Amino acid sequence: MAKKKVNKKENSEDDSKLYAFLAVLLLIIGFIVAMVLWKKDKYVMFYAKQSLVLFIGFVIAIVLKVVPVVGEVLYTICAIGLTVLWIITWVYALMGKEKKTFLIGDLAEKFDF
């Protein structure tokens, strides 16, 4: 049986995609894990920063819920919008290209870790 050669660069890119996806999926926990384990991987950190912005957005949405009536409406709108952006960011992370997610990408670039 012939052995299949595995290109280290391909394997590394696949790992980066997986780690970036996990960083986004797990939000703040994923960000912290990325900071500790994959800080030198630019691709993972690109999406980890977006994960941090999403987490902050979800926290703000929850705080809005405290405001009577208007807060409930704002919370619902923000929660739906952030969930959509979160899913879009998952897809971008798995694509293998650094692509900014609408609204959160520019905010994430301002972080310098």
N, C-alpha and C positions, 0 to 999 in steps of 0.2 A: 504494500500500500504506500502510495506517495504521500509524503508529509506536506501539509499545506503551510506555505510561508505566510507569516503574519507580519505585516508592515507595522513597525513600532509607531510611526507617525499616525497612521490610521487608527490604531488602537488608542493612542493618546487623545486624538480628536474625539473619538467616541466616548472616552472617559470624561473628557471636558464637557461634552454635551450632556451626559448623564448627571454630572455634578452640578452643572448650571441649572438643569431642570429641577433637581432636588432642592437647590438653594431657593428657587422661586416657589416651588410647591410647598415647602415648609415655612415660608415667610421668615419671621424673625429667628426661629431656630435654624433654618437653613442658612440665613445670613451669618449667624454666629459660627456655625460649623465651617462655612466657606472661609470666614476670616481666620479661623484657627488652622484648618487643614490645607486650603487651596489658595492662600493669599497671593502667591506668585503666579497663579494661572489667570491671565488677563480676561479670558473668556468667561470663566466662572465668576470672577469679581464683577464683570460688567452686568451680569444678570443678578448677582447677589445684591448689588446696590439698588437695582430696580425692585427687588424683593423687599428691601428695607423701606423704600418709598411706599410700596403697596401696604406694608404693615402699618406705617404711620397714617396712611389714608384710612385704613379700617379702624384704627383707634380714634381718629377724628370723627368718623361716621358714628361710632358708638357714643362718643361724647355728645354729639348733636342730638341723640335720642332723648337726652335729658330735658331738652326744651319742649314745653307742651305744644301739642298739635303740629306746629310748623316743624319741629324737630323730628317727628315721626315721618313726615313727608320727605324731608331732606335726608334722613337716615335711609329710607327706602331707595331713593334715587341714587345716593352715594353707594350704597351696598350693591345695588345691581350694576352700576357703572364700574365699580372696582372689581367685582367678580368677573365681568367681561374682560377687563384689562388684564386681570390675573390669568385667565385662560389663554388670552392672546400671547402673553409673555411666556407661558409654558410652551406654546407652539414655536415661538421664536427661539427659545433656548434649545429646543430639539432640532432646529433647522441647521445649526452649525455656523450661522453668521451673526455677527453683532448687529442687531437691528433694534433701534430704539422703539419702545412701545409709546404710543400716543400719550401725551401729557406727562407720564412718569419718567420717560427716558431722559428728558432734559433736566428734570430735577435730580435724577440719580447721578448725572454727570458732575454735578456740583460737589458731590462727596469725594473727598480725596483720602483714600485709605491706603 
